[in-house]
């Protein structure tokens, strides 16, 4: 058995601590903590790597929107949307919410175990303390999925949590090995992608997405199409349909509920969009035995 202690700040955010009765050897990798938070101006947030109670842990933190700061080895780094860092505890570093930041939304995972230590050393050697990671990369999508599974209480024991920890580490290695081919998005478009990835369940508009990027509506659409070969709203639809497909396969929620979860107030319209994107209705997709590939959607 296991227990998960949870601290929720507001809807969609929370911190989970993993403590298991089934004792593993110290070298076995597992999740120590996991969270998604948002800091607003005036908030106090500061962690020093030599003043923490947890030891022999490794923190991976990814900025979804806004900006934070990291001081490490005599250098200061601004952590913008689409950037991550991986640090060892204890070590001489600190990360914090700077006073001049307009906000900082991030997701993090803290790991323990020998493989986590080896992964930290490898990433430090290959990429340095801060790396750019597109929000639609498999690494960040996996991290968001682990967080959602934890929030939904699907990770129920030490063995399942350990499997997720190893999966995350392997995806870190995979990302680093292919990092040259993933550095293709500008900071402005990365901000927009992060916004879509974290707000697809809400009725967001093109104007809102463009505002996040800092570009005008017209220039944003032009740049988005140039960098992703699709419009912003096509990308939003793709993300919503991919999330819906995951829920149809992994839950027993009704099609109506899933439509609402992924940002469609009208279930009939959702079904129409799903059928056009995937080729079958949501119900037929759930009942079919073959997984329909949906990595590439062509949507008018």
C-alpha positions as CSV (number, residue, x, y, z in Angstrom):
1,X,0.0,0.0,0.0
2,X,0.9,3.6,-0.4
3,X,-0.4,7.0,0.6
4,X,-0.2,10.3,-1.2
5,X,-0.3,13.5,0.8
6,X,-1.8,16.3,-1.3
7,X,-1.8,20.1,-0.9
8,X,-4.2,21.9,-3.4
9,X,-3.9,25.6,-3.9
10,X,-6.7,26.0,-6.5
11,X,-8.3,24.0,-9.2
12,X,-5.8,22.4,-11.5
13,X,-2.8,22.9,-9.1
14,X,-1.5,20.8,-6.3
15,X,1.6,19.2,-4.7
16,X,1.8,15.4,-4.0
17,X,4.2,13.7,-1.7
18,X,4.9,10.0,-2.3
19,X,5.5,7.9,0.8
20,X,5.3,4.1,0.6
21,X,5.1,1.3,3.1
22,X,6.7,-1.1,0.8
23,X,10.4,-0.4,1.3
24,X,12.6,-0.5,-1.8
25,X,16.4,-0.6,-1.7
26,X,17.9,2.9,-1.8
27,X,19.2,2.5,-5.4
28,X,15.7,1.9,-6.8
29,X,14.3,5.0,-8.5
30,X,11.0,6.4,-7.5
31,X,9.0,9.6,-7.2
32,X,9.5,11.6,-4.1
33,X,7.2,14.5,-4.9
34,X,5.2,16.0,-7.8
35,X,3.4,19.2,-8.3
36,X,2.0,21.9,-10.5
37,X,1.9,25.5,-9.2
38,X,1.3,29.1,-10.2
39,X,3.0,32.0,-8.4
40,X,1.6,35.5,-8.8
41,X,3.2,38.9,-8.0
42,X,3.8,39.3,-4.3
43,X,4.1,35.6,-3.6
44,X,7.1,34.3,-1.6
45,X,8.7,31.3,-3.2
46,X,12.3,30.3,-2.6
47,X,14.3,27.0,-2.3
48,X,18.0,26.7,-1.5
49,X,19.7,23.4,-2.3
50,X,21.7,23.4,0.9
51,X,18.9,24.2,3.3
52,X,16.3,21.5,2.4
53,X,15.4,18.5,4.6
54,X,15.2,16.1,1.7
55,X,18.6,14.7,0.5
56,X,19.7,12.6,-2.4
57,X,16.8,13.9,-4.5
58,X,16.7,15.3,-8.0
59,X,14.3,18.0,-9.1
60,X,13.1,18.5,-12.6
61,X,11.1,21.8,-13.0
62,X,9.5,23.0,-16.2
63,X,8.1,26.5,-16.8
64,X,4.7,26.4,-18.4
65,X,4.3,30.2,-18.5
66,X,5.7,33.3,-17.0
67,X,9.2,33.3,-15.6
68,X,11.3,32.2,-12.6
69,X,15.0,32.3,-11.6
70,X,17.8,29.8,-10.9
71,X,21.1,30.7,-9.3
72,X,23.7,28.0,-9.9
73,X,27.5,27.8,-9.9
74,X,27.8,31.6,-9.8
75,X,25.4,32.2,-12.6
76,X,21.8,33.4,-12.7
77,X,19.3,32.0,-15.2
78,X,15.9,33.4,-16.1
79,X,13.5,30.4,-16.5
80,X,11.1,31.3,-19.3
81,X,8.2,29.3,-20.8
82,X,9.5,26.2,-22.5
83,X,12.6,26.0,-20.3
84,X,13.5,23.3,-17.7
85,X,16.2,22.7,-15.1
86,X,17.4,19.5,-13.3
87,X,19.2,20.0,-10.0
88,X,20.6,17.8,-7.3
89,X,19.7,18.1,-3.6
90,X,21.9,18.9,-1.7
91,X,23.9,21.3,-3.8
92,X,24.7,25.0,-3.9
93,X,21.8,26.4,-5.9
94,X,18.6,28.2,-5.4
95,X,15.5,28.7,-7.5
96,X,12.9,31.3,-6.7
97,X,10.1,33.6,-7.9
98,X,11.7,36.9,-8.7
99,X,10.1,40.2,-7.7
100,X,10.0,41.5,-11.2
101,X,8.1,38.5,-12.6
102,X,4.5,38.9,-13.6
103,X,3.8,35.3,-12.7
104,X,5.3,31.8,-12.8
105,X,3.4,28.6,-13.7
106,X,5.4,25.4,-13.5
107,X,5.3,21.7,-13.1
108,X,7.9,19.6,-11.3
109,X,8.9,16.1,-10.4
110,X,11.4,15.1,-7.7
111,X,13.0,11.7,-8.0
112,X,15.2,9.5,-5.8
113,X,17.4,6.6,-6.6
114,X,20.5,5.6,-8.5
115,X,19.1,6.0,-12.0
116,X,17.8,9.5,-11.2
117,X,21.4,10.4,-10.1
118,X,22.8,9.1,-13.3
119,X,20.2,10.9,-15.4
120,X,21.0,14.2,-13.7
121,X,24.8,13.8,-14.4
122,X,24.1,12.9,-18.0
123,X,21.8,15.9,-18.6
124,X,24.2,18.2,-16.8
125,X,27.1,17.1,-19.1
126,X,25.0,17.2,-22.3
127,X,22.8,20.3,-21.9
128,X,24.0,22.3,-19.0
129,X,21.7,23.5,-16.1
130,X,18.9,24.9,-18.3
131,X,17.4,23.3,-21.4
132,X,14.7,24.3,-23.9
133,X,11.9,21.7,-24.2
134,X,9.0,22.3,-26.5
135,X,5.7,22.0,-24.6
136,X,4.4,19.4,-27.1
137,X,7.5,17.2,-26.7
138,X,6.9,13.6,-25.4
139,X,8.9,14.5,-22.3
140,X,6.6,17.3,-21.2
141,X,3.5,15.4,-22.3
142,X,4.6,12.5,-20.2
143,X,5.2,14.7,-17.2
144,X,1.7,16.3,-17.5
145,X,0.2,12.8,-17.8
146,X,2.0,11.5,-14.7
147,X,0.7,14.6,-12.8
148,X,-2.9,14.0,-14.1
149,X,-2.7,10.3,-13.2
150,X,-1.6,11.2,-9.7
151,X,-4.4,13.8,-9.4
152,X,-6.9,11.1,-10.6
153,X,-5.4,8.7,-8.0
154,X,-4.4,6.2,-10.6
155,X,-0.9,5.7,-9.1
156,X,-1.7,3.4,-6.2
157,X,1.5,1.7,-5.1
158,X,5.2,2.0,-5.0
159,X,5.7,-0.3,-8.0
160,X,3.5,1.8,-10.2
161,X,5.2,5.0,-9.1
162,X,8.6,3.5,-9.7
163,X,7.6,2.5,-13.2
164,X,6.5,6.0,-14.0
165,X,9.8,7.4,-12.6
166,X,11.8,5.1,-14.8
167,X,9.6,6.0,-17.8
168,X,10.3,9.7,-17.2
169,X,14.0,9.1,-16.9
170,X,14.1,7.2,-20.2
171,X,12.2,10.0,-21.9
172,X,14.8,12.5,-20.5
173,X,17.6,10.4,-22.1
174,X,15.6,10.2,-25.3
175,X,15.0,13.9,-25.4
176,X,18.7,14.8,-24.8
177,X,19.8,12.4,-27.6
178,X,17.5,14.1,-30.1
179,X,17.7,17.7,-28.7
180,X,19.1,19.1,-32.0
181,X,15.9,18.3,-33.8
182,X,13.6,19.8,-31.1
183,X,14.9,23.4,-30.9
184,X,12.7,24.8,-33.6
185,X,10.2,27.1,-31.9
186,X,10.7,30.7,-31.1
187,X,10.1,31.9,-27.5
188,X,6.8,33.6,-28.5
189,X,5.4,30.5,-30.1
190,X,6.6,28.3,-27.2
191,X,4.6,30.5,-24.9
192,X,1.5,30.0,-27.0
193,X,2.1,26.2,-27.2
194,X,2.4,26.1,-23.4
195,X,-0.7,28.1,-23.0
196,X,-2.7,25.8,-25.3
197,X,-1.3,22.7,-23.6
198,X,-2.4,23.9,-20.1
199,X,-5.6,25.6,-21.0
200,X,-7.2,23.4,-23.7
201,X,-10.0,22.4,-21.4
202,X,-11.2,26.0,-21.2
203,X,-13.0,28.0,-23.9
204,X,-9.9,29.9,-25.0
205,X,-9.9,32.1,-28.1
206,X,-7.4,32.9,-30.8
207,X,-7.0,36.5,-29.4
208,X,-6.2,35.1,-26.0
209,X,-3.5,32.8,-27.4
210,X,-2.0,35.5,-29.6
211,X,-1.9,37.9,-26.5
212,X,0.2,35.3,-24.6
213,X,2.7,35.2,-27.4
214,X,3.1,39.0,-27.4
215,X,2.5,39.1,-31.2
216,X,-0.3,40.9,-33.0
217,X,-3.1,38.5,-34.1
218,X,-2.1,38.6,-37.8
219,X,1.6,38.2,-37.2
220,X,1.0,35.4,-34.6
221,X,-1.0,33.4,-37.0
222,X,1.6,33.8,-39.7
223,X,4.5,32.8,-37.4
224,X,2.5,29.9,-35.9
225,X,1.8,28.5,-39.4
226,X,5.4,28.9,-40.4
227,X,6.8,27.0,-37.4
228,X,4.1,24.3,-37.0
229,X,2.5,24.0,-40.5
230,X,-0.9,24.5,-39.0
231,X,-3.1,27.3,-37.6
232,X,-3.3,27.9,-33.9
233,X,-6.9,26.7,-33.7
234,X,-6.0,23.5,-35.7
235,X,-3.3,22.9,-33.1
236,X,-5.8,23.5,-30.3
237,X,-8.2,21.1,-31.9
238,X,-5.5,18.5,-32.3
239,X,-4.6,18.7,-28.6
240,X,-8.2,18.4,-27.5
241,X,-8.9,15.4,-29.7
242,X,-5.7,13.7,-28.6
243,X,-6.7,14.2,-24.9
244,X,-10.2,13.0,-25.6
245,X,-8.8,9.9,-27.3
246,X,-6.7,9.2,-24.2
247,X,-9.7,9.6,-21.9
248,X,-11.9,7.4,-24.2
249,X,-9.3,4.6,-23.9
250,X,-8.4,4.9,-20.2
251,X,-11.6,5.9,-18.5
252,X,-15.3,5.0,-18.3
253,X,-16.4,8.6,-18.4
254,X,-19.3,9.4,-20.8
255,X,-18.7,11.0,-24.1
256,X,-20.5,14.0,-22.9
257,X,-18.3,14.3,-19.8
258,X,-15.2,13.9,-21.9
259,X,-16.3,16.5,-24.3
260,X,-16.6,19.0,-21.4
261,X,-13.3,18.0,-20.0
262,X,-11.4,18.7,-23.2
263,X,-13.1,22.1,-23.8
264,X,-16.3,21.3,-25.8
265,X,-19.5,22.5,-24.1
266,X,-21.6,20.8,-26.9
267,X,-21.2,17.0,-27.0
268,X,-22.7,16.8,-30.5
269,X,-20.2,19.3,-31.9
270,X,-17.4,17.5,-30.1
271,X,-18.5,14.2,-31.8
272,X,-18.6,16.0,-35.2
273,X,-15.1,17.3,-34.7
274,X,-13.8,14.0,-33.4
275,X,-15.3,12.0,-36.3
276,X,-13.7,14.5,-38.8
277,X,-10.3,14.2,-37.2
278,X,-10.1,10.5,-36.5
279,X,-12.5,9.0,-39.0
280,X,-15.0,7.5,-36.5
281,X,-17.2,8.7,-33.8
282,X,-16.0,8.9,-30.2
283,X,-18.1,6.0,-29.2
284,X,-16.9,3.9,-32.1
285,X,-13.3,4.8,-31.2
286,X,-13.8,3.6,-27.6
287,X,-15.4,0.3,-28.7
288,X,-12.8,-0.5,-31.4
289,X,-9.9,-2.8,-30.7
290,X,-7.4,-1.1,-32.9
291,X,-5.8,2.1,-31.8
292,X,-6.3,4.8,-34.4
293,X,-3.1,6.8,-35.0
294,X,-3.8,10.5,-34.4
295,X,-0.3,12.0,-34.3
296,X,-1.1,14.0,-37.4
297,X,-4.5,15.5,-37.9
298,X,-5.7,17.4,-40.9
299,X,-8.5,19.7,-39.8
300,X,-10.1,22.5,-41.9
